[in-house]
Amino acid sequence: MKAMEQQPRVRIVKEELLSDNWYILKKVTFEYEKNSGQWETQSREVYDRGNGATILLYNRKKQTIVLTRQFRMPTYQNGNETGMLIETCAGLLDKETPEESILRETEEETGYRVDCVQKVGEAYMSPGSVTEILYFFVAEYNEDMATGLGGGLEDDQENIEVVELPFIQALNLVKSGEIRDAKTILLLQYAQIHGLLKEKTNSLHILIAGPYRSGTSDDPVLIEKNVQFMNEIALQVYETGHLPVLGEWYALPLIATAGSTSLGDEVFNRIFHPSSIRLLDHCDAVLRIGGPSQGADEMVKVAREKQLLIFEHLEDLPPVTQP
């Protein structure tokens, strides 16, 4: 109301409460003085849900960020087929300062208890109809800060998935339209412009996971073509400064030495996938390439369980510090 009193060209005529079922929706009738000096009566609906805060968690060493994924009904009603949205952690202020609020929300939603946060701005997100001011923060995180799995509060009916992504991949998701939440795009662009993740990483040991037998009907020519494709990707990974490895490089010589006589025989099955799973204990990341493959998908699943980095595009690999 103070801001309205300071605006001599606005005179509030009437406020009508339309709903307080969730937050406060009012119809405000007011008079507005146009540049011509003529007063004009207007009315607007104003939705007051309080103010909020949002944060981008980033890790320079791993070149990763932490986002969330959850169902958003309004987007489902407006063209988002699944209703799922990838977002930065956020929440409404609950009789707290923005800093206090975002520290609480960060631990509830992501499971990380960060030491401190840096405010980078504030903005009205939908000034045509919503009163909310959103306060923007960034903070560094590391694994030592993890206090739980996150996911939000069950009492608030929150079903939040924590998503750790390479920063470059997140920027690519903005370009592709898979990330289209405004606050998230703003914070990602802030991080990019201000070089928050500019520090380069050490070389990663990356398992290349792609189709081997899938789609070949066990035709040796097609299998060899799949291996050659993975080898070519591995060379590109090597040229970026990382250290690639194929499970086939380990498994196939062992299988032959162990006396396998055909694809899928007992010796083959005992060594092929199990050796790759064992190899993951010595890798930092998985690069999933190529078409459908149950074996490659299994590598990704196991890698997630081991909390390894998952890349889906060569361009997502972080830059490497040169000696």
C-alpha positions in Angstrom: 0.0 0.0 0.0 2.9 2.3 0.7 4.0 2.2 -3.0 0.4 3.0 -4.1 0.3 6.0 -1.8 3.5 7.3 -3.4 2.0 7.1 -6.9 -0.1 10.2 -7.4 -1.5 9.0 -10.7 -3.3 6.0 -9.0 -6.4 6.2 -6.8 -7.7 2.9 -5.4 -11.5 2.8 -5.7 -12.4 -0.7 -4.4 -10.8 -4.1 -3.5 -12.9 -7.2 -3.8 -11.8 -10.6 -2.3 -12.4 -13.2 -5.0 -10.7 -16.2 -3.3 -8.6 -17.1 -0.3 -8.8 -20.8 -0.9 -5.0 -21.2 -1.4 -3.6 -17.7 -1.5 -5.3 -14.3 -1.9 -6.9 -13.3 -5.2 -8.4 -9.8 -5.3 -10.1 -7.7 -7.9 -8.8 -4.1 -7.6 -10.7 -1.3 -9.2 -8.7 1.9 -9.5 -8.5 5.2 -11.3 -5.3 6.0 -13.4 -4.3 9.4 -14.7 -3.2 9.1 -18.3 -0.5 11.4 -19.8 -3.3 13.6 -21.2 -4.4 14.3 -17.6 -7.6 12.4 -18.1 -8.5 9.9 -15.3 -9.5 6.4 -16.5 -11.2 3.7 -14.4 -9.6 0.3 -14.7 -9.8 -3.1 -12.9 -7.2 -5.9 -12.5 -7.1 -9.2 -10.7 -4.2 -9.4 -8.3 -2.8 -12.7 -6.9 -0.9 -12.4 -3.7 1.0 -15.6 -2.8 3.8 -13.9 -0.8 7.4 -13.5 -1.9 9.8 -16.3 -2.6 13.4 -17.2 -3.0 15.4 -19.5 -5.4 18.9 -20.8 -5.6 21.4 -22.4 -8.0 23.8 -24.8 -6.3 27.0 -25.3 -8.2 30.2 -27.4 -7.8 33.3 -26.0 -9.5 35.4 -29.2 -9.1 32.8 -31.4 -10.7 31.4 -28.7 -13.0 27.9 -29.6 -12.0 24.8 -28.0 -10.7 21.8 -29.2 -8.6 18.3 -28.7 -9.9 14.9 -30.3 -9.1 12.2 -32.0 -11.2 8.6 -31.9 -10.1 5.0 -31.9 -11.4 3.5 -28.5 -12.1 -0.2 -28.4 -12.7 -0.4 -25.0 -14.4 2.2 -26.1 -17.0 0.2 -29.3 -17.5 -2.8 -27.2 -18.2 -0.9 -25.1 -20.8 0.9 -27.4 -23.2 3.4 -29.3 -21.0 2.5 -32.9 -21.9 3.9 -34.5 -18.7 3.5 -31.5 -16.4 7.1 -32.1 -15.2 9.4 -29.1 -14.9 13.1 -28.9 -14.3 13.8 -26.0 -11.9 16.2 -24.4 -9.4 15.3 -25.1 -5.8 12.8 -22.5 -4.6 10.1 -21.7 -2.1 8.0 -19.1 -0.5 9.2 -17.0 2.4 7.6 -18.3 5.6 8.0 -15.3 8.0 11.7 -15.5 7.3 14.3 -13.4 5.6 15.0 -14.5 2.0 18.4 -15.9 3.2 16.9 -17.9 6.0 14.1 -19.2 3.7 16.4 -20.3 1.0 18.8 -22.1 3.4 15.8 -24.0 4.7 14.4 -24.8 1.3 17.7 -25.9 0.0 18.1 -28.6 2.7 14.4 -29.7 2.4 14.4 -30.0 -1.4 18.0 -31.0 -2.3 19.3 -32.6 0.9 22.3 -30.2 1.0 23.0 -27.9 4.0 25.0 -25.1 2.4 27.3 -22.9 4.5 26.4 -19.6 3.0 24.5 -18.1 0.1 25.1 -15.1 -2.2 22.2 -12.9 -3.3 22.5 -12.0 -6.9 19.2 -10.1 -7.5 15.5 -9.9 -7.2 12.7 -9.6 -9.6 8.9 -9.5 -10.1 8.3 -12.7 -12.1 4.8 -12.0 -13.4 4.0 -8.3 -12.7 0.8 -8.3 -14.7 -1.1 -10.4 -12.2 1.1 -11.7 -9.4 2.5 -9.6 -6.5 5.5 -11.9 -5.8 9.1 -10.7 -5.7 11.5 -13.5 -6.2 15.0 -13.3 -4.5 17.8 -15.0 -6.4 20.8 -16.8 -4.8 23.8 -18.9 -5.7 25.9 -21.1 -3.5 28.6 -23.7 -3.8 28.0 -27.2 -2.7 30.0 -30.4 -2.1 29.2 -34.0 -1.1 30.2 -33.2 2.5 27.2 -30.9 2.8 24.7 -33.7 2.1 22.4 -34.3 5.1 19.7 -36.4 3.4 18.0 -37.3 0.1 16.0 -34.1 -0.2 12.7 -34.4 -2.0 10.7 -31.8 -0.1 8.2 -32.2 2.8 5.6 -34.9 2.6 3.2 -32.8 4.7 3.3 -30.2 1.9 2.6 -32.9 -0.7 6.0 -32.3 -2.3 7.3 -35.0 -4.6 10.6 -33.5 -5.7 13.3 -35.3 -7.6 16.9 -34.0 -7.1 18.8 -33.7 -10.4 22.5 -33.2 -10.5 23.6 -32.2 -14.0 26.9 -31.1 -15.7 26.6 -27.3 -16.1 27.1 -27.5 -19.9 24.3 -30.0 -20.2 22.0 -27.7 -18.3 22.8 -24.9 -20.8 22.1 -27.2 -23.7 18.7 -28.2 -22.1 17.8 -24.5 -22.1 18.7 -24.3 -25.8 16.6 -27.4 -26.6 13.6 -26.2 -24.6 13.7 -29.0 -22.0 14.4 -26.4 -19.4 11.9 -23.6 -19.7 11.4 -22.3 -16.2 12.1 -18.6 -16.1 13.9 -18.4 -12.7 16.1 -21.4 -13.7 17.1 -19.9 -17.0 18.0 -16.6 -15.3 20.2 -18.3 -12.8 21.9 -20.5 -15.4 22.6 -17.4 -17.5 23.9 -15.6 -14.4 26.3 -18.5 -13.7 27.4 -18.5 -17.4 27.9 -14.7 -17.6 29.8 -14.4 -14.3 31.9 -17.5 -14.8 30.8 -19.3 -11.6 31.9 -22.6 -13.1 34.8 -21.3 -15.1 37.3 -23.4 -13.2 38.3 -26.4 -15.3 38.3 -30.0 -14.0 40.8 -32.8 -13.9 40.6 -35.5 -16.6 37.7 -37.9 -16.0 37.8 -41.6 -16.6 34.7 -42.1 -18.8 33.0 -45.4 -19.7 31.5 -45.2 -23.3 28.2 -47.0 -23.1 26.4 -47.8 -26.4 24.9 -50.7 -28.4 27.0 -53.8 -28.9 24.7 -56.6 -30.1 21.5 -54.6 -30.0 19.9 -54.2 -33.4 22.4 -56.5 -35.1 20.7 -59.9 -35.0 24.2 -61.0 -34.0 25.5 -60.1 -37.5 29.3 -59.8 -36.9 29.6 -57.1 -39.5 27.0 -54.9 -37.7 28.5 -55.7 -34.3 31.9 -54.5 -35.5 30.2 -51.4 -36.9 28.8 -50.7 -33.4 32.2 -51.2 -31.8 33.8 -48.9 -34.4 31.3 -46.2 -33.6 32.1 -46.4 -29.9 35.8 -46.3 -30.7 35.4 -43.2 -32.7 33.5 -41.5 -29.9 36.2 -42.7 -27.5 38.8 -41.0 -29.6 36.9 -37.7 -29.5 36.6 -38.0 -25.8 40.4 -38.6 -25.6 40.9 -35.5 -27.7 39.0 -33.4 -25.1 41.5 -34.4 -22.5 39.5 -37.1 -20.7 40.4 -40.8 -20.6 37.8 -43.0 -22.3 37.2 -46.7 -21.9 34.9 -49.3 -23.5 33.7 -52.3 -21.5 34.4 -54.3 -24.7 38.1 -53.4 -24.5 38.3 -55.4 -21.3 35.6 -58.0 -21.8 36.2 -59.3 -25.3 39.9 -60.5 -24.8 38.9 -62.1 -21.5 35.9 -63.9 -23.1 38.1 -65.2 -25.9 40.8 -66.3 -23.5 38.2 -68.1 -21.3 37.2 -70.2 -24.3 33.9 -68.7 -25.4 32.7 -70.3 -28.7 29.6 -68.2 -29.5 27.9 -64.9 -28.6 25.7 -65.4 -25.6 27.2 -68.6 -24.4 27.9 -69.3 -20.7 31.4 -67.9 -20.8 30.3 -64.8 -22.7 27.4 -64.0 -20.3 29.6 -64.6 -17.2 32.1 -62.0 -18.3 30.6 -59.4 -20.7 28.3 -57.3 -18.6 29.7 -58.2 -15.2 33.1 -56.9 -16.2 31.7 -53.6 -17.3 29.8 -53.2 -14.0 33.1 -54.0 -12.2 34.8 -51.4 -14.4 32.4 -48.7 -13.2 34.0 -48.8 -9.8 37.1 -47.3 -11.5 35.3 -44.7 -13.6 34.1 -41.1 -12.9 31.4 -40.9 -15.5 29.4 -42.6 -18.2 28.8 -41.3 -21.7 25.6 -42.9 -23.1 25.7 -42.9 -26.9 23.9 -44.6 -29.8 20.5 -46.2 -30.1 18.5 -48.6 -27.9 20.6 -51.0 -25.8 19.5 -52.8 -22.6 23.2 -53.3 -21.7 24.1 -49.7 -22.1 21.0 -48.6 -20.2 22.0 -50.9 -17.4 25.4 -49.3 -17.2 23.7 -45.9 -16.8 21.4 -47.3 -14.1 24.3 -48.7 -12.1 26.4 -45.5 -12.6 23.5 -43.5 -11.2 23.4 -45.7 -8.2 27.1 -45.2 -7.7 26.6 -41.5 -8.0 28.8 -41.1 -11.1 28.3 -38.4 -13.6 26.1 -39.2 -16.6 26.6 -37.5 -20.0 24.4 -37.9 -23.0 26.3 -35.7 -25.5 29.9 -35.3 -26.2 29.6 -31.5 -25.9 28.4 -31.9 -22.4 31.9 -33.0 -21.2 33.5 -30.4 -18.9 36.7 -28.7 -20.1 39.9 -30.2 -18.7 42.8 -28.4 -17.0 45.8 -28.6 -19.2 49.1 -29.4 -17.4 
